[in-house]
Amino acid sequence: MDAVVAYLAECPNATDTKLGVTEWWLMRQQVRAQLEAVGQALDRLVANGVLEQIGDGERRLYRLKRP
């Protein structure tokens, strides 16, 4: 329920079906909630030498660190 209300706070004119709410509204909120955790995990993997990052900002890419 909180995710629906959060989405509507951002998009007060949104209208959709039950399927649309589930696929678009709730998935969007889940992705946003996980984005920070994924960023922290990637940073730790880079710091531990498991991954390397290429570039910066929104275009930053990650891959297995090569020897």
N, C-alpha and C positions, 0 to 999 in steps of 0.2 A: 504494500500500500504506500509506503514512504517513497518508493521509486516513482510511482505514478504521480504523486503530488510534486516531487522534485522536478520531474519532466515538465509538468504543467506550469510550475513556477517559471521555468525558462521559456516555455512555448505556450502562453496562456490561450492562444487561439487554436490550439491543436484539436483535431477531431479525427477519430479513427474507429475501426471495428475492434472487437475483442482480439482477433488475430493480429491486427496491426499494432495494437497496444503492446501485445506480448512480444512481437517480432522487433518492433522499432523502438518503442518507448523504453521498455524494460531492458532490452539488450544494450541500448545506448547508455543507460545508467550503470549497468554492470561493467561495461567497458571502461567507463570513466573511473569507477571505483577501483578497478584492477590496474589501471594505468600507472599509478604511483608505486604500487607494490612491484610491478614488473620493472619499472625504472630503477628502483632500489636494488633489485636482484641483479639486473644487468650491470649496475655500477660495482657491486660486490664481485661479480664474476670477472670483470675487467681488472679490478684491484688485485684479485687473487691469481691473475695470469691465465685464466681459463679462456676468456674471450679477448678479442681486440676490437677497438672501435675505429671506424674510418669516418672522417669528417666530423662536423659538429652541428648543433642545433637540431631542427626538425628533420634534417636529411641524414642524421647520424646513422650509420649502419654498424651492425655487430656480426662477428663471425668467430669461429674457433680460432684461437691464437695459433699461428704457424710458427714452427721452430726457426 
